[in-house]
Amino acid sequence: MKILSKEIENSQAIMTIELESAEVEKALDNSYRQLNKETGIPGFRKGKAPRKVLESHVGSDKLFDNALKELLPKACNDAVAQEKLQFIGRPTIKLTGQDPVTFEATFPLPPRVKLGDYRSIRMKPEPVKIKKKDVDGVIERLRHQSATWEPVKRPVEFNDLVTIDVDSDVEGKPLYVEKPAQYRVTANSYFPVTGFPEQLVGMNADEQKEFKLKMPQNYNDKGIAGKDILFKVKLLEVKVEKLPKLDDSFAKGITPGIESLDSLKARISEDLKTGNEERSRLNLEEKLLDTLISKSELEFPPIFVDNEVEQMVNQYMYELTSQCSSAEQYMELVKNTDRKRLSDRYRPIATKRVSVSLVLSNVAEAEKIEVTDAEIDAEIERLTARAGDKKEEQREYLNGPNNRTSIKNSLASQRAMQRLVEIAGKPAKKTRTKKEVK
């Protein structure tokens, strides 16, 4: 075996390796003996056919490919030993020639991180202020949620709730057909298609109306995208929203333990403050991490991002199942999902996640943050607290070596983030003047 070239880039070792003809021939002979035992050839007992006969029966490519399964892993191991290479994950291999046999092996190397001066970063969370209009906005939404709908004898207006018979088709083929259907007439709504609610405004009970609307050009179903839809609508009933009176009785019906409108407003104000403080904290953490990443030098193999992207895509596909009522519907969604486009969309997010993970693990190391077994046990108990009958099963799963390591790293990263926030919140060191030094 000869290593023809070696270069390091993007935290990867890329080697071009040439195999000796003798070791290739030995692997081909081993491949012949293995395939001979497994392949039935008319006129020969298994294992007794001559090599040329076997090769003409299974094909020379199969004999060669089978030999490579033995050759390439061994050659990679020999190259690692020869170069005293420390790598992580599996190498990727690309055959570049057959005479002589040469291939390119790419080995992912451990990431290299030169952590920026995180102790010099100074940031504080944005102050949280709750205004009266914020509380009033929540109160108004609660009133709408508690509203009743009463029939009214007048033409349809925006924000009414109507009962209608809907019949529609595209080029004579049925599309939306529902009798009866309840529909909230909301201005600028694009359901079932842009312009539909505007056509209902002004209609009276028992009135029928026909109209055409155009399906968007970017509609998922290309067979009807951009085509005209013929709607036939009959208005059956119009209802108007009746909001509850804003008083103590309203407040009592919203939340248990609330006895007055003033106490409801106080509770809402406190909840808003808690939520805004959490958002402010998360924004601070993101800004801190962005600043630290920009100050640091990070180099990691592409496989880190590839693996993160694959996890994100798989999670998306898994979540599709919750939207499906049948296996057929799921398969249809999967068929119409462009994994390549999903991967491209997730790649910048995945790159950020990898960068965050690396800087936090290095901060944890710099700050000598340690996580004990007892703390891992406590976290497992917290994670399984609501597992019910499956608690023991989940606890056993999380106690696996890989999962315990993952939990340990997660806890260390959380504490590293807390430490960054603490440091960033300290007063900046005052620079002394020459006069002060004297």
C-alpha positions as a Markdown table, in Angstrom:
| # | Residue | x | y | z |
|---|---|---|---|---|
| 1 | Met | 0.0 | 0.0 | 0.0 |
| 2 | Lys | 1.3 | 3.5 | -0.9 |
| 3 | Ile | 0.0 | 6.8 | 0.4 |
| 4 | Leu | 0.3 | 9.0 | -2.7 |
| 5 | Ser | -0.9 | 12.2 | -1.1 |
| 6 | Lys | -2.2 | 13.6 | 2.1 |
| 7 | Glu | -3.8 | 16.9 | 2.9 |
| 8 | Ile | -5.6 | 18.4 | 5.9 |
| 9 | Glu | -8.6 | 20.7 | 5.3 |
| 10 | Asn | -11.8 | 21.5 | 7.1 |
| 11 | Ser | -10.6 | 19.3 | 10.0 |
| 12 | Gln | -10.4 | 16.3 | 7.6 |
| 13 | Ala | -7.4 | 14.2 | 6.5 |
| 14 | Ile | -7.8 | 13.4 | 2.8 |
| 15 | Met | -5.5 | 10.6 | 1.6 |
| 16 | Thr | -5.1 | 9.1 | -1.9 |
| 17 | Ile | -4.0 | 5.5 | -1.4 |
| 18 | Glu | -2.7 | 3.0 | -4.0 |
| 19 | Leu | -2.8 | -0.8 | -3.3 |
| 20 | Glu | -0.1 | -3.2 | -4.3 |
| 21 | Ser | -1.1 | -5.7 | -7.1 |
| 22 | Ala | -0.2 | -8.6 | -4.8 |
| 23 | Glu | -2.6 | -7.6 | -2.1 |
| 24 | Val | -5.3 | -6.9 | -4.7 |
| 25 | Glu | -4.8 | -10.4 | -6.2 |
| 26 | Lys | -4.9 | -12.0 | -2.7 |
| 27 | Ala | -8.2 | -10.2 | -2.0 |
| 28 | Leu | -9.6 | -11.3 | -5.4 |
| 29 | Asp | -8.7 | -14.9 | -4.6 |
| 30 | Asn | -10.4 | -14.7 | -1.2 |
| 31 | Ser | -13.4 | -13.2 | -2.9 |
| 32 | Tyr | -13.5 | -16.1 | -5.4 |
| 33 | Arg | -13.4 | -18.7 | -2.6 |
| 34 | Gln | -16.2 | -17.0 | -0.7 |
| 35 | Leu | -18.5 | -16.5 | -3.7 |
| 36 | Asn | -17.8 | -20.0 | -4.9 |
| 37 | Lys | -19.1 | -21.5 | -1.7 |
| 38 | Glu | -22.2 | -19.3 | -1.9 |
| 39 | Thr | -23.1 | -19.6 | -5.6 |
| 40 | Gly | -24.8 | -22.5 | -7.3 |
| 41 | Ile | -23.5 | -23.1 | -10.8 |
| 42 | Pro | -25.0 | -25.8 | -13.1 |
| 43 | Gly | -22.6 | -28.7 | -13.5 |
| 44 | Phe | -20.5 | -27.9 | -10.4 |
| 45 | Arg | -20.9 | -28.5 | -6.7 |
| 46 | Lys | -20.7 | -25.4 | -4.6 |
| 47 | Gly | -17.1 | -24.4 | -4.0 |
| 48 | Lys | -15.8 | -26.5 | -6.9 |
| 49 | Ala | -16.2 | -24.2 | -9.9 |
| 50 | Pro | -13.0 | -22.8 | -11.5 |
| 51 | Arg | -12.4 | -19.1 | -11.0 |
| 52 | Lys | -13.0 | -18.3 | -14.7 |
| 53 | Val | -16.3 | -20.2 | -14.7 |
| 54 | Leu | -17.5 | -18.4 | -11.5 |
| 55 | Glu | -16.4 | -15.0 | -12.9 |
| 56 | Ser | -18.3 | -15.5 | -16.1 |
| 57 | His | -21.3 | -16.6 | -14.1 |
| 58 | Val | -21.5 | -13.8 | -11.5 |
| 59 | Gly | -19.5 | -11.1 | -13.4 |
| 60 | Ser | -16.1 | -9.7 | -12.9 |
| 61 | Asp | -17.5 | -6.6 | -11.3 |
| 62 | Lys | -19.1 | -8.6 | -8.5 |
| 63 | Leu | -15.9 | -10.4 | -7.8 |
| 64 | Phe | -14.0 | -7.1 | -7.7 |
| 65 | Asp | -16.6 | -5.3 | -5.5 |
| 66 | Asn | -16.6 | -8.2 | -3.1 |
| 67 | Ala | -12.8 | -8.0 | -2.9 |
| 68 | Leu | -12.9 | -4.3 | -2.1 |
| 69 | Lys | -15.0 | -5.0 | 1.0 |
| 70 | Glu | -11.9 | -6.7 | 2.4 |
| 71 | Leu | -9.3 | -4.5 | 0.9 |
| 72 | Leu | -10.5 | -1.0 | 1.6 |
| 73 | Pro | -11.2 | -1.2 | 5.4 |
| 74 | Lys | -7.8 | -2.9 | 5.9 |
| 75 | Ala | -6.0 | -0.3 | 3.8 |
| 76 | Cys | -7.7 | 2.5 | 5.8 |
| 77 | Asn | -6.6 | 0.9 | 9.1 |
| 78 | Asp | -3.0 | 0.6 | 7.8 |
| 79 | Ala | -3.0 | 4.2 | 6.6 |
| 80 | Val | -4.3 | 5.4 | 10.0 |
| 81 | Ala | -1.5 | 3.4 | 11.8 |
| 82 | Gln | 1.2 | 4.6 | 9.4 |
| 83 | Glu | 0.2 | 8.3 | 9.7 |
| 84 | Lys | -0.6 | 8.0 | 13.5 |
| 85 | Leu | -3.9 | 9.6 | 12.7 |
| 86 | Gln | -6.5 | 10.3 | 15.4 |
| 87 | Phe | -9.9 | 10.5 | 13.7 |
| 88 | Ile | -13.6 | 10.4 | 14.7 |
| 89 | Gly | -16.4 | 8.6 | 12.9 |
| 90 | Arg | -16.2 | 6.5 | 9.7 |
| 91 | Pro | -14.1 | 7.6 | 6.8 |
| 92 | Thr | -15.7 | 8.2 | 3.4 |
| 93 | Ile | -14.2 | 6.3 | 0.5 |
| 94 | Lys | -14.2 | 7.0 | -3.2 |
| 95 | Leu | -12.6 | 4.6 | -5.7 |
| 96 | Thr | -10.6 | 6.6 | -8.2 |
| 97 | Gly | -8.9 | 3.9 | -10.3 |
| 98 | Gln | -8.7 | 0.1 | -10.9 |
| 99 | Asp | -5.3 | -0.5 | -12.5 |
| 100 | Pro | -3.7 | 0.0 | -10.1 |
| 101 | Val | -6.4 | 0.1 | -7.5 |
| 102 | Thr | -6.4 | 3.6 | -6.0 |
| 103 | Phe | -9.0 | 5.3 | -3.8 |
| 104 | Glu | -9.5 | 8.5 | -1.8 |
| 105 | Ala | -10.2 | 8.2 | 1.9 |
| 106 | Thr | -11.5 | 11.2 | 3.9 |
| 107 | Phe | -11.1 | 10.9 | 7.7 |
| 108 | Pro | -13.0 | 13.3 | 9.9 |
| 109 | Leu | -10.6 | 14.7 | 12.5 |
| 110 | Pro | -11.4 | 16.0 | 16.0 |
| 111 | Pro | -12.6 | 19.6 | 15.9 |
| 112 | Arg | -10.2 | 22.4 | 16.6 |
| 113 | Val | -11.4 | 25.2 | 18.8 |
| 114 | Lys | -9.5 | 28.4 | 19.8 |
| 115 | Leu | -11.9 | 29.9 | 22.3 |
| 116 | Gly | -12.3 | 33.7 | 22.1 |
| 117 | Asp | -12.0 | 35.9 | 25.2 |
| 118 | Tyr | -15.4 | 35.3 | 26.7 |
| 119 | Arg | -14.4 | 37.0 | 29.9 |
| 120 | Ser | -14.3 | 40.3 | 28.2 |
| 121 | Ile | -17.9 | 40.2 | 26.9 |
| 122 | Arg | -20.4 | 42.4 | 28.7 |
| 123 | Met | -24.1 | 42.2 | 28.1 |
| 124 | Lys | -27.3 | 42.4 | 30.1 |
| 125 | Pro | -30.8 | 41.3 | 29.3 |
| 126 | Glu | -33.2 | 43.9 | 28.0 |
| 127 | Pro | -35.4 | 45.3 | 30.8 |
| 128 | Val | -38.9 | 44.1 | 30.9 |
| 129 | Lys | -41.8 | 46.5 | 31.1 |
| 130 | Ile | -45.5 | 45.5 | 31.0 |
| 131 | Lys | -47.8 | 48.2 | 29.7 |
| 132 | Lys | -51.5 | 48.6 | 30.3 |
| 133 | Lys | -52.2 | 48.1 | 26.6 |
| 134 | Asp | -50.5 | 44.7 | 26.8 |
| 135 | Val | -52.8 | 43.5 | 29.6 |
| 136 | Asp | -55.8 | 45.0 | 27.9 |
| 137 | Gly | -54.9 | 43.1 | 24.7 |
| 138 | Val | -54.9 | 39.8 | 26.6 |
| 139 | Ile | -58.2 | 40.7 | 28.3 |
| 140 | Glu | -59.7 | 41.4 | 24.9 |
| 141 | Arg | -58.6 | 38.0 | 23.5 |
| 142 | Leu | -60.1 | 36.3 | 26.5 |
| 143 | Arg | -63.4 | 38.0 | 25.9 |
| 144 | His | -63.4 | 36.8 | 22.3 |
| 145 | Gln | -62.7 | 33.2 | 23.5 |
| 146 | Ser | -65.6 | 33.5 | 25.9 |
| 147 | Ala | -68.0 | 35.1 | 23.4 |
| 148 | Thr | -71.3 | 33.6 | 22.3 |
| 149 | Trp | -72.8 | 33.6 | 18.8 |
| 150 | Glu | -76.3 | 34.8 | 18.2 |
| 151 | Pro | -78.3 | 34.6 | 15.0 |
| 152 | Val | -79.0 | 38.0 | 13.3 |
| 153 | Lys | -81.2 | 39.0 | 10.3 |
| 154 | Arg | -79.0 | 41.2 | 8.2 |
| 155 | Pro | -76.5 | 40.9 | 5.4 |
| 156 | Val | -73.1 | 39.2 | 6.1 |
| 157 | Glu | -70.4 | 41.5 | 7.5 |
| 158 | Phe | -66.7 | 40.7 | 8.2 |
| 159 | Asn | -66.1 | 38.8 | 11.5 |
| 160 | Asp | -69.6 | 37.1 | 11.3 |
| 161 | Leu | -70.0 | 33.4 | 11.7 |
| 162 | Val | -72.0 | 32.0 | 8.8 |
| 163 | Thr | -73.5 | 28.6 | 8.0 |
| 164 | Ile | -73.3 | 27.8 | 4.3 |
| 165 | Asp | -73.6 | 25.1 | 1.7 |
| 166 | Val | -70.5 | 25.0 | -0.5 |
| 167 | Asp | -70.1 | 23.3 | -3.8 |
| 168 | Ser | -67.1 | 24.0 | -6.0 |
| 169 | Asp | -65.3 | 22.4 | -9.0 |
| 170 | Val | -62.3 | 22.9 | -11.3 |
| 171 | Glu | -63.0 | 22.2 | -14.9 |
| 172 | Gly | -66.0 | 20.2 | -13.9 |
| 173 | Lys | -64.2 | 18.1 | -11.3 |
| 174 | Pro | -65.4 | 18.5 | -7.7 |
| 175 | Leu | -63.1 | 20.3 | -5.3 |
| 176 | Tyr | -64.6 | 21.7 | -2.1 |
| 177 | Val | -68.0 | 20.2 | -1.3 |
| 178 | Glu | -69.5 | 20.6 | 2.2 |
| 179 | Lys | -73.1 | 20.9 | 3.2 |
| 180 | Pro | -73.5 | 22.5 | 5.7 |
| 181 | Ala | -70.3 | 24.2 | 6.8 |
| 182 | Gln | -69.6 | 26.9 | 9.4 |
| 183 | Tyr | -67.3 | 29.6 | 8.2 |
| 184 | Arg | -65.8 | 32.7 | 10.0 |
| 185 | Val | -65.8 | 35.6 | 7.5 |
| 186 | Thr | -62.4 | 37.1 | 8.1 |
| 187 | Ala | -61.1 | 39.8 | 5.8 |
| 188 | Asn | -58.1 | 38.9 | 3.6 |
| 189 | Ser | -58.3 | 35.2 | 4.5 |
| 190 | Tyr | -56.8 | 32.9 | 1.9 |
| 191 | Phe | -59.0 | 29.9 | 3.0 |
| 192 | Pro | -60.3 | 28.1 | 1.0 |
| 193 | Val | -58.8 | 30.5 | -1.5 |
| 194 | Thr | -58.0 | 34.2 | -1.6 |
| 195 | Gly | -61.1 | 36.3 | -2.2 |
| 196 | Phe | -63.6 | 33.8 | -0.8 |
| 197 | Pro | -64.7 | 35.7 | 2.3 |
| 198 | Glu | -65.1 | 38.9 | 0.4 |
| 199 | Gln | -67.7 | 37.2 | -1.9 |
| 200 | Leu | -69.8 | 36.3 | 1.1 |
| 201 | Val | -70.1 | 39.9 | 2.5 |
| 202 | Gly | -73.5 | 41.4 | 1.7 |
| 203 | Met | -75.3 | 38.0 | 1.2 |
| 204 | Asn | -78.6 | 37.4 | 3.0 |
| 205 | Ala | -80.0 | 34.2 | 4.4 |
| 206 | Asp | -81.3 | 31.8 | 1.8 |
| 207 | Glu | -79.5 | 33.7 | -1.0 |
| 208 | Gln | -77.4 | 31.7 | -3.5 |
| 209 | Lys | -74.4 | 32.9 | -5.3 |
| 210 | Glu | -72.0 | 31.7 | -8.0 |
| 211 | Phe | -68.5 | 33.1 | -8.5 |
| 212 | Lys | -65.1 | 32.2 | -9.8 |
| 213 | Leu | -61.8 | 32.5 | -8.0 |
| 214 | Lys | -58.3 | 31.6 | -9.2 |
| 215 | Met | -56.2 | 29.0 | -7.5 |
| 216 | Pro | -52.6 | 30.3 | -6.6 |
| 217 | Gln | -49.9 | 29.5 | -9.1 |
| 218 | Asn | -47.7 | 28.0 | -6.3 |
| 219 | Tyr | -50.5 | 25.7 | -5.0 |
| 220 | Asn | -49.1 | 22.2 | -4.0 |
| 221 | Asp | -51.4 | 20.3 | -6.4 |
| 222 | Lys | -49.9 | 21.4 | -9.8 |
| 223 | Gly | -53.0 | 19.9 | -11.6 |
| 224 | Ile | -55.2 | 22.7 | -10.4 |
| 225 | Ala | -52.6 | 25.5 | -9.6 |
| 226 | Gly | -53.5 | 28.7 | -11.4 |
| 227 | Lys | -56.9 | 27.4 | -12.6 |
| 228 | Asp | -60.3 | 29.0 | -12.0 |
| 229 | Ile | -62.5 | 27.5 | -9.3 |
| 230 | Leu | -66.3 | 27.8 | -9.7 |
| 231 | Phe | -68.0 | 28.2 | -6.4 |
| 232 | Lys | -71.7 | 27.7 | -5.7 |
| 233 | Val | -72.7 | 29.0 | -2.2 |
| 234 | Lys | -76.0 | 29.1 | -0.4 |
| 235 | Leu | -76.2 | 31.2 | 2.8 |
| 236 | Leu | -78.2 | 29.4 | 5.5 |
| 237 | Glu | -77.6 | 31.5 | 8.6 |
| 238 | Val | -75.7 | 34.6 | 9.9 |
| 239 | Lys | -74.4 | 34.8 | 13.5 |
| 240 | Val | -72.8 | 37.8 | 15.2 |
| 241 | Glu | -70.3 | 37.6 | 18.1 |
| 242 | Lys | -71.6 | 38.8 | 21.5 |
| 243 | Leu | -68.7 | 39.6 | 23.9 |
| 244 | Pro | -69.2 | 39.1 | 27.6 |
| 245 | Lys | -69.4 | 42.2 | 29.9 |
| 246 | Leu | -66.1 | 43.2 | 31.4 |
| 247 | Asp | -66.7 | 42.7 | 35.1 |
| 248 | Asp | -65.8 | 40.5 | 38.1 |
| 249 | Ser | -68.2 | 37.8 | 36.9 |
| 250 | Phe | -66.3 | 37.5 | 33.7 |
| 251 | Ala | -62.9 | 37.3 | 35.6 |
| 252 | Lys | -64.2 | 34.5 | 37.9 |
| 253 | Gly | -65.1 | 32.4 | 34.9 |
| 254 | Ile | -61.6 | 32.7 | 33.3 |
| 255 | Thr | -59.3 | 31.3 | 35.9 |
| 256 | Pro | -59.9 | 29.3 | 39.2 |
| 257 | Gly | -59.1 | 31.3 | 42.3 |
| 258 | Ile | -59.6 | 34.7 | 40.5 |
| 259 | Glu | -62.3 | 36.7 | 42.3 |
| 260 | Ser | -62.2 | 40.1 | 40.6 |
| 261 | Leu | -61.3 | 41.8 | 37.3 |
| 262 | Asp | -58.4 | 43.6 | 39.1 |
| 263 | Ser | -56.9 | 40.3 | 40.3 |
| 264 | Leu | -57.3 | 38.9 | 36.8 |
| 265 | Lys | -55.4 | 41.8 | 35.4 |
| 266 | Ala | -52.7 | 41.4 | 38.0 |
| 267 | Arg | -52.3 | 37.7 | 37.2 |
| 268 | Ile | -52.1 | 38.5 | 33.5 |
| 269 | Ser | -49.5 | 41.2 | 34.1 |
| 270 | Glu | -47.4 | 38.7 | 36.2 |
| 271 | Asp | -47.7 | 36.0 | 33.5 |
| 272 | Leu | -46.7 | 38.5 | 30.8 |
| 273 | Lys | -43.7 | 39.6 | 32.8 |
| 274 | Thr | -42.5 | 36.0 | 33.4 |
| 275 | Gly | -42.9 | 35.2 | 29.7 |
| 276 | Asn | -41.1 | 38.4 | 28.6 |
| 277 | Glu | -38.3 | 37.8 | 31.1 |
| 278 | Glu | -37.8 | 34.3 | 29.6 |
| 279 | Arg | -37.7 | 35.7 | 26.1 |
| 280 | Ser | -35.3 | 38.4 | 27.2 |
| 281 | Arg | -33.0 | 35.7 | 28.8 |
| 282 | Leu | -33.1 | 33.6 | 25.6 |
| 283 | Asn | -32.3 | 36.7 | 23.5 |
| 284 | Leu | -29.3 | 37.5 | 25.8 |
| 285 | Glu | -28.0 | 33.9 | 25.5 |
| 286 | Glu | -28.3 | 34.0 | 21.7 |
| 287 | Lys | -26.4 | 37.3 | 21.5 |
| 288 | Leu | -23.7 | 36.1 | 23.9 |
| 289 | Leu | -23.2 | 32.9 | 21.9 |
| 290 | Asp | -23.1 | 34.8 | 18.6 |
| 291 | Thr | -20.5 | 37.2 | 20.0 |
| 292 | Leu | -18.4 | 34.4 | 21.4 |
| 293 | Ile | -18.6 | 32.4 | 18.2 |
| 294 | Ser | -17.4 | 35.4 | 16.2 |
| 295 | Lys | -14.5 | 35.8 | 18.6 |
| 296 | Ser | -13.5 | 32.1 | 18.4 |
| 297 | Glu | -11.8 | 30.1 | 15.7 |
| 298 | Leu | -13.7 | 26.9 | 15.0 |
| 299 | Glu | -12.9 | 24.2 | 12.6 |
| 300 | Phe | -14.8 | 20.9 | 12.4 |
| 301 | Pro | -15.4 | 18.2 | 9.8 |
| 302 | Pro | -18.5 | 18.6 | 7.6 |
| 303 | Ile | -19.9 | 15.3 | 8.9 |
| 304 | Phe | -20.8 | 17.1 | 12.2 |
| 305 | Val | -23.2 | 19.3 | 10.3 |
| 306 | Asp | -24.3 | 16.5 | 8.0 |
| 307 | Asn | -25.3 | 14.4 | 11.1 |
| 308 | Glu | -27.2 | 17.3 | 12.6 |
| 309 | Val | -29.0 | 18.0 | 9.4 |
| 310 | Glu | -30.0 | 14.3 | 9.1 |
| 311 | Gln | -31.4 | 14.4 | 12.7 |
| 312 | Met | -33.4 | 17.5 | 11.9 |
| 313 | Val | -34.9 | 16.1 | 8.7 |
| 314 | Asn | -35.7 | 12.8 | 10.5 |
| 315 | Gln | -37.4 | 14.8 | 13.3 |
| 316 | Tyr | -39.5 | 16.7 | 10.7 |
| 317 | Met | -40.5 | 13.5 | 9.0 |
| 318 | Tyr | -41.4 | 11.9 | 12.3 |
| 319 | Glu | -43.6 | 14.9 | 13.2 |
| 320 | Leu | -45.5 | 14.4 | 9.9 |
| 321 | Thr | -47.0 | 11.3 | 11.4 |
| 322 | Ser | -49.0 | 13.4 | 13.9 |
| 323 | Gln | -50.6 | 15.2 | 11.0 |
| 324 | Cys | -51.7 | 12.0 | 9.3 |
| 325 | Ser | -54.8 | 10.0 | 10.0 |
| 326 | Ser | -53.7 | 7.0 | 7.9 |
| 327 | Ala | -50.6 | 5.3 | 6.5 |
| 328 | Glu | -51.6 | 6.3 | 3.0 |
| 329 | Gln | -51.8 | 10.0 | 3.9 |
| 330 | Tyr | -48.4 | 9.7 | 5.5 |
| 331 | Met | -46.9 | 8.1 | 2.5 |
| 332 | Glu | -48.4 | 10.8 | 0.3 |
| 333 | Leu | -46.8 | 13.5 | 2.4 |
| 334 | Val | -43.5 | 11.7 | 2.4 |
| 335 | Lys | -43.6 | 11.4 | -1.4 |
| 336 | Asn | -44.3 | 15.1 | -1.7 |
| 337 | Thr | -41.5 | 16.1 | 0.7 |
| 338 | Asp | -38.2 | 17.3 | -0.9 |
| 339 | Arg | -35.6 | 16.0 | 1.5 |
| 340 | Lys | -32.8 | 17.8 | -0.4 |
| 341 | Arg | -34.6 | 21.2 | -0.1 |
| 342 | Leu | -35.3 | 20.4 | 3.6 |
| 343 | Ser | -31.6 | 19.7 | 4.2 |
| 344 | Asp | -30.5 | 22.9 | 2.5 |
| 345 | Arg | -33.0 | 24.8 | 4.6 |
| 346 | Tyr | -31.7 | 23.2 | 7.9 |
| 347 | Arg | -28.0 | 23.4 | 7.1 |
| 348 | Pro | -27.4 | 27.0 | 8.4 |
| 349 | Ile | -29.3 | 26.1 | 11.6 |
| 350 | Ala | -27.3 | 22.9 | 12.0 |
| 351 | Thr | -24.0 | 24.7 | 11.5 |
| 352 | Lys | -25.0 | 27.2 | 14.2 |
| 353 | Arg | -25.9 | 24.3 | 16.6 |
| 354 | Val | -22.6 | 22.6 | 16.1 |
| 355 | Ser | -20.7 | 25.9 | 16.7 |
| 356 | Val | -22.7 | 26.5 | 19.9 |
| 357 | Ser | -22.1 | 23.0 | 21.1 |
| 358 | Leu | -18.3 | 23.3 | 20.6 |
| 359 | Val | -17.9 | 26.7 | 22.2 |
| 360 | Leu | -20.1 | 25.7 | 25.2 |
| 361 | Ser | -18.1 | 22.5 | 25.8 |
| 362 | Asn | -14.9 | 24.5 | 25.7 |
| 363 | Val | -16.2 | 27.1 | 28.1 |
| 364 | Ala | -17.2 | 24.2 | 30.4 |
| 365 | Glu | -13.7 | 22.8 | 30.2 |
| 366 | Ala | -12.1 | 26.3 | 30.7 |
| 367 | Glu | -14.3 | 26.9 | 33.7 |
| 368 | Lys | -13.7 | 23.4 | 35.1 |
| 369 | Ile | -17.4 | 22.6 | 35.2 |
| 370 | Glu | -18.0 | 19.0 | 36.3 |
| 371 | Val | -21.2 | 17.0 | 36.4 |
| 372 | Thr | -21.5 | 14.2 | 39.0 |
| 373 | Asp | -23.2 | 10.8 | 38.6 |
| 374 | Ala | -25.7 | 11.9 | 41.2 |
| 375 | Glu | -26.6 | 15.0 | 39.1 |
| 376 | Ile | -27.1 | 12.8 | 36.1 |
| 377 | Asp | -29.3 | 10.5 | 38.1 |
| 378 | Ala | -31.4 | 13.4 | 39.3 |
| 379 | Glu | -31.8 | 14.6 | 35.7 |
| 380 | Ile | -33.0 | 11.2 | 34.6 |
| 381 | Glu | -35.5 | 11.2 | 37.4 |
| 382 | Arg | -36.7 | 14.6 | 36.3 |
| 383 | Leu | -37.0 | 13.5 | 32.7 |
| 384 | Thr | -39.0 | 10.4 | 33.6 |
| 385 | Ala | -41.2 | 12.0 | 36.3 |
| 386 | Arg | -44.3 | 12.0 | 34.0 |
| 387 | Ala | -43.7 | 8.7 | 32.2 |
| 388 | Gly | -46.3 | 6.8 | 34.2 |
| 389 | Asp | -46.2 | 3.1 | 33.6 |
| 390 | Lys | -43.3 | 3.5 | 31.2 |
| 391 | Lys | -41.1 | 5.2 | 33.8 |
| 392 | Glu | -38.9 | 2.2 | 34.5 |
| 393 | Glu | -38.5 | 1.5 | 30.8 |
| 394 | Gln | -37.5 | 5.0 | 30.1 |
| 395 | Arg | -35.1 | 5.1 | 33.1 |
| 396 | Glu | -33.4 | 2.0 | 31.9 |
| 397 | Tyr | -33.0 | 3.5 | 28.4 |
| 398 | Leu | -31.6 | 6.8 | 29.7 |
| 399 | Asn | -29.2 | 5.0 | 31.9 |
| 400 | Gly | -27.4 | 3.5 | 28.9 |
| 401 | Pro | -23.8 | 4.6 | 28.7 |
| 402 | Asn | -24.3 | 6.8 | 25.5 |
| 403 | Asn | -27.4 | 8.5 | 27.0 |
| 404 | Arg | -25.7 | 9.2 | 30.3 |
| 405 | Thr | -22.8 | 10.8 | 28.4 |
| 406 | Ser | -25.3 | 12.9 | 26.4 |
| 407 | Ile | -27.1 | 14.0 | 29.6 |
| 408 | Lys | -23.8 | 14.8 | 31.2 |
| 409 | Asn | -22.7 | 17.0 | 28.2 |
| 410 | Ser | -26.1 | 18.7 | 28.2 |
| 411 | Leu | -25.9 | 19.6 | 31.8 |
| 412 | Ala | -22.4 | 20.9 | 31.4 |
| 413 | Ser | -23.4 | 23.0 | 28.5 |
| 414 | Gln | -26.3 | 24.5 | 30.5 |
| 415 | Arg | -24.0 | 25.4 | 33.3 |
| 416 | Ala | -21.4 | 26.9 | 30.8 |
| 417 | Met | -24.2 | 29.1 | 29.4 |
| 418 | Gln | -25.2 | 30.2 | 33.0 |
| 419 | Arg | -21.5 | 31.0 | 33.6 |
| 420 | Leu | -21.3 | 33.1 | 30.5 |
| 421 | Val | -24.4 | 35.1 | 31.5 |
| 422 | Glu | -22.9 | 35.6 | 35.0 |
| 423 | Ile | -19.6 | 36.9 | 33.6 |
| 424 | Ala | -21.3 | 39.1 | 31.0 |
| 425 | Gly | -23.5 | 40.7 | 33.7 |
| 426 | Lys | -20.5 | 41.8 | 35.8 |
| 427 | Pro | -19.4 | 45.5 | 35.7 |
| 428 | Ala | -16.7 | 46.2 | 33.1 |
| 429 | Lys | -13.2 | 46.5 | 34.6 |
| 430 | Lys | -12.3 | 50.2 | 34.9 |
| 431 | Thr | -9.1 | 51.1 | 33.1 |
| 432 | Arg | -6.9 | 53.1 | 35.4 |
| 433 | Thr | -5.2 | 56.3 | 34.1 |
| 434 | Lys | -1.5 | 57.0 | 34.4 |
| 435 | Lys | -2.3 | 59.5 | 37.1 |
| 436 | Glu | -4.3 | 56.8 | 39.1 |
| 437 | Val | -1.4 | 54.3 | 38.7 |
| 438 | Lys | 1.1 | 56.8 | 40.2 |
